[in-house]
Amino acid sequence: MIKRPILLFLVTFLLLTGCNERNQDNISFPVFNWNGHNYIVTNEPIPNDEIEEKIGEIKERTTDLPTKHEEGYRLDTGTNIYKIRGVEITNDIDSNMAIEIEGEYRVARIIVDIK
């Protein structure tokens, strides 16, 4: 007969591993999709005076990398997306935006496939 502490440990271990949220790419930073391109949210702060205008918001939260416009991974629905003053939003490696998390603006940089 299995002793009670060992059984309790096994049940707890199984419950904890079953509740573990995993992503196929193991990305720990928030990511959102804008016009077919994914942007990763950095810890890089951006001052309020560099925010030009709100251009969108997260419409849907996903547990995988986003594939649709305004879909976000690790971002709540309604999270605001902003254009940065003087920065054009393009499909190039230099493209970036700002996102508001907990009242602070952070830089989001495009994820580009390097070939």
Summary of the structure (lengths in Angstrom):
residues: 115
radius of gyration: 18.9
end to end distance: 58.5
largest distance: 70.4
contacts: 294
relative contact order: 0.22
helix: 16%
strand: 38%
